[in-house]
């Protein structure tokens, strides 16, 4: 996608990191939105490759990811649905390690180098961080097969690893283990037993994988909820109108769009990104909203308070509040959006 001169003029460290990640995803075959520079925002990039939709946030220090921010990006991932990934660099003054998947409030985090190795070389991370150390998932069936094939007892393998017989059984069931234990077992067996982690899969390391615990999930009160009043009369009215048409609406916070809606319309599942505001704001957000809608394989529209003769801005459908109120059927609304250029 082409970037404006204004976007290219932003050359701060974070902007450069966002651009590197954008180019990395694009070179790996993803269709990627431009960096949007809307602040504050729950995410920086959205990307799609085939059926895989990604929502990406880039941070220098991952300590900036607080429970509320984690809840917002996780909720977006559930609602699209999309895989959420944070790219970070440091935590608590220490640099994060390549090849390790970190987690804050249930959101996976890796360094840029890990993403690069995964996309360009096909090398997945094998390690994940949890309270108490660095862990790896054990390929349980492989460990069991190797032990039985070589007629090694649970007790003997437990002695070599420095753990209990019960712990070896847990490993054979797929639990995680500390890196040092994995290394002991692999040296003894002369075979790899660690399972790779898929950055784009829905699974994520958990306490059951071997870590003593992970940070608590975000407070549900911090999570964007459907039809939660925002205090903005215009936005709340638009959300109620969409809900009345049968859209399943989620009010978004710190996003380039104000609501994310899903519904069956004209015989297909539809995704609708809706922004609310002035024509001036619509002009500044038009290209971004259209990019997001295309990557999400959905539709976008901008609802303005004032009456206007404009039906679109650069292909982004524009509806006044009164126009929106005239529509009672979501299929009819989709027809209007498509006629005005969103496609």
Secondary structure, DSSP 8 states (H G I E B T S, - for coil): ----HHHHH--SHHHHHHHHHHHHHHHTT-EE------SS-S-SEEEEETTEEEEEEE-SBGGG--HHHHHHHHHHHHHHT-EEEEE--EETTEE--TTEEEEETTEEEE-HHHHHIIIII---B-EEEETTEEEEEE-HHHHHHHHHHTT--HHHHHHHHTS-HHHHHHHHTT-EEEHHHHHHHHHHHTS--EE-B-TTSS----GGGT-S-------GGGS--TT---S-HHHHHHHHHHHHTT-EEEE-SSSSSSEEEEEEETTEEEEEEEEEE-HHHHHHHHHHHHHHHHHTTSEEEEEESS--S--EETTEEEEEHHHHHH---HHHHHHHHHHTT--
